[in-house]
Amino acid sequence: MSRTVADAIATRRAVRNYLPDDVSEEVLDRVVYQALEAPSAFNAQARDLVVVRDPEIRQALVDASGQRQFIDAPVVLVAVGRAEVLPEDAVEILPEQVRTTAEKFNSLKTPQELREAALRDAMLVAGFALVAAAGEGLATSPTTGWNEEKVKEAIGIGGRDDRVIALVIAMGHGAETPGHPGRHASRRVNERY
């Protein structure tokens, strides 16, 4: 199934109950590919998308959050930011001039600023993943209510200060179709507050 971007955005809802049906590799690959097409600062791609299918790891994510949808959904996506001056594979990604500029710029950042930049890049990937999944007819539940260190441990990066969890997303075939929750019309701000 392939929907328009506008339709995928307009109809996407947070779904917490999933059918036991698996997500095919072909569909999963398309979602992940599209998510990783998200822009990033300097195109350094200082973010990863961890795909979790293993029930034991999904259970560890439930334990890190108390959110059952991680075990009910057949797939969980974890958007991870790389809080570092440049990813170790930057030489493969970036032309030398861009790499030099990015390194100079990022080396002036504090660890907190590197973390914030990594979160931004990882959130772009997560947002693209939500739209890509909806475009494939899949349901998602983006979450922020979890213990970051426990999530890191579950996906194999426990204790790493150079990695930051942006979003954990349950994904599968929804067992429900929630209605539109409504949006506050005054959230658009023109020019200035």
C-alpha positions as CSV (number, residue, x, y, z in Angstrom):
1,M,0.0,0.0,0.0
2,S,1.3,3.4,-0.8
3,R,-0.6,6.5,0.2
4,T,0.2,10.2,-0.5
5,V,2.3,12.0,2.0
6,A,-0.6,14.3,2.7
7,D,-3.0,11.4,3.4
8,A,-0.4,9.6,5.5
9,I,0.1,12.7,7.7
10,A,-3.6,13.5,8.0
11,T,-4.6,10.0,9.0
12,R,-1.7,8.9,11.2
13,R,-2.7,8.3,14.8
14,A,-0.9,6.8,17.9
15,V,-2.1,3.2,18.0
16,R,-1.5,1.1,21.2
17,N,-3.1,-2.1,20.2
18,Y,-1.8,-4.3,17.3
19,L,-2.8,-7.4,15.4
20,P,-0.4,-10.3,15.6
21,D,0.3,-10.0,11.9
22,D,4.0,-9.6,11.0
23,V,5.4,-6.7,9.0
24,S,7.1,-8.1,5.8
25,E,10.8,-7.5,5.2
26,E,10.0,-5.7,2.0
27,V,7.6,-3.2,3.8
28,L,10.0,-2.8,6.7
29,D,12.9,-2.1,4.4
30,R,10.9,0.6,2.6
31,V,10.0,2.3,5.9
32,V,13.5,2.2,7.2
33,Y,15.0,3.4,3.9
34,Q,12.5,6.3,3.7
35,A,13.2,7.2,7.4
36,L,16.9,7.3,6.8
37,E,16.4,9.7,3.9
38,A,15.7,12.4,6.5
39,P,18.0,15.4,6.4
40,S,20.7,15.9,9.0
41,A,23.2,18.7,9.9
42,F,25.9,18.8,7.3
43,N,24.5,15.5,6.0
44,A,26.7,13.9,8.6
45,Q,23.9,11.4,9.4
46,A,24.8,11.4,13.1
47,R,21.8,9.2,13.9
48,D,20.7,5.6,13.6
49,L,17.4,3.7,13.4
50,V,17.5,0.5,15.4
51,V,15.0,-2.1,14.2
52,V,13.9,-4.4,17.0
53,R,11.9,-7.6,16.2
54,D,13.3,-9.9,18.9
55,P,10.6,-10.5,21.5
56,E,13.1,-10.5,24.4
57,I,14.5,-7.1,23.4
58,R,10.9,-5.8,22.9
59,Q,10.1,-7.1,26.4
60,A,13.2,-5.2,27.8
61,L,11.7,-2.1,26.1
62,V,8.4,-2.7,27.9
63,D,10.4,-3.1,31.2
64,A,12.1,0.3,30.4
65,S,8.8,2.0,29.9
66,G,5.8,0.1,31.2
67,Q,4.3,0.4,27.7
68,R,2.8,-2.9,26.4
69,Q,2.6,-1.8,22.8
70,F,6.3,-2.6,22.5
71,I,5.6,-6.3,22.9
72,D,2.2,-6.3,21.1
73,A,3.6,-4.7,18.0
74,P,5.9,-6.9,15.9
75,V,8.4,-4.2,15.3
76,V,9.9,-1.4,17.4
77,L,12.0,1.4,16.0
78,V,14.5,3.2,18.2
79,A,15.8,6.6,16.9
80,V,19.3,7.1,18.2
81,G,21.3,10.2,18.0
82,R,25.1,10.2,17.9
83,A,26.3,12.9,20.2
84,E,29.8,13.3,18.8
85,V,31.8,15.8,16.8
86,L,31.5,13.6,13.7
87,P,30.4,10.0,13.2
88,E,33.3,7.6,12.7
89,D,32.2,6.9,9.2
90,A,32.1,10.6,8.2
91,V,35.0,10.1,5.8
92,E,32.8,7.7,3.8
93,I,29.8,10.1,3.8
94,L,31.1,13.7,3.5
95,P,33.4,15.4,1.0
96,E,36.6,16.6,2.7
97,Q,35.6,20.3,2.7
98,V,32.3,19.7,4.3
99,R,33.8,17.3,6.8
100,T,36.4,19.9,7.8
101,T,33.8,22.6,8.2
102,A,31.5,20.3,10.2
103,E,34.3,19.2,12.4
104,K,35.4,22.8,13.2
105,F,31.8,23.8,13.9
106,N,30.9,20.8,16.0
107,S,34.2,20.9,18.0
108,L,33.1,24.2,19.5
109,K,30.0,22.7,21.0
110,T,29.7,21.6,24.6
111,P,28.6,17.9,25.3
112,Q,25.1,19.2,26.0
113,E,25.0,21.0,22.6
114,L,26.2,17.9,20.8
115,R,23.5,15.9,22.6
116,E,20.8,18.4,21.5
117,A,22.0,18.4,17.9
118,A,22.0,14.6,17.9
119,L,18.4,14.6,19.2
120,R,17.3,16.9,16.5
121,D,18.8,14.7,13.7
122,A,17.3,11.6,15.3
123,M,13.9,13.2,15.7
124,L,13.9,14.0,12.0
125,V,14.5,10.3,11.2
126,A,11.7,9.4,13.7
127,G,9.3,11.8,12.1
128,F,10.1,10.5,8.6
129,A,9.6,6.9,10.0
130,L,6.1,7.8,11.3
131,V,5.0,9.2,7.9
132,A,6.7,6.3,5.9
133,A,4.9,3.7,8.1
134,A,1.6,5.4,7.6
135,G,2.3,5.5,3.9
136,E,2.6,1.7,4.0
137,G,-0.6,1.3,5.9
138,L,1.1,0.6,9.2
139,A,0.2,1.9,12.6
140,T,2.7,3.5,15.0
141,S,2.9,4.6,18.6
142,P,5.7,7.2,19.1
143,T,6.7,7.3,22.8
144,T,8.9,9.4,25.1
145,G,7.9,7.9,28.5
146,W,10.8,5.5,29.1
147,N,14.1,5.3,31.0
148,E,16.8,6.2,28.6
149,E,19.6,4.1,30.1
150,K,17.4,1.0,30.2
151,V,16.4,1.6,26.5
152,K,20.1,1.9,25.7
153,E,20.9,-1.3,27.6
154,A,18.1,-3.2,25.7
155,I,19.5,-2.2,22.3
156,G,23.2,-2.8,23.2
157,I,24.5,0.7,23.9
158,G,24.2,0.8,27.6
159,G,26.6,3.3,29.3
160,R,27.3,5.2,26.2
161,D,27.2,8.9,26.8
162,D,27.8,9.6,23.1
163,R,24.4,8.1,22.1
164,V,21.0,9.6,22.9
165,I,17.5,8.1,22.5
166,A,15.2,10.4,20.7
167,L,12.0,8.3,20.3
168,V,10.9,4.7,20.6
169,I,8.2,3.7,18.1
170,A,5.9,0.7,18.2
171,M,5.0,-0.3,14.6
172,G,2.7,-2.9,13.1
173,H,-0.8,-3.5,11.8
174,G,-3.2,-1.7,14.1
175,A,-6.0,-3.5,15.9
176,E,-7.8,-0.1,16.2
177,T,-8.3,3.0,14.3
178,P,-8.4,5.9,16.7
179,G,-10.3,9.0,15.7
180,H,-8.7,12.4,15.2
181,P,-8.0,13.8,18.6
182,G,-8.3,17.4,17.4
183,R,-5.7,20.2,17.1
184,H,-5.7,23.6,18.7
185,A,-6.2,26.1,15.9
186,S,-4.0,28.8,17.5
187,R,-0.8,26.8,17.4
188,R,0.2,28.6,14.1
189,V,2.4,31.6,14.9
190,N,3.2,34.1,12.1
191,E,6.5,35.9,12.3
192,R,6.8,36.3,16.1
193,Y,5.1,35.4,19.3
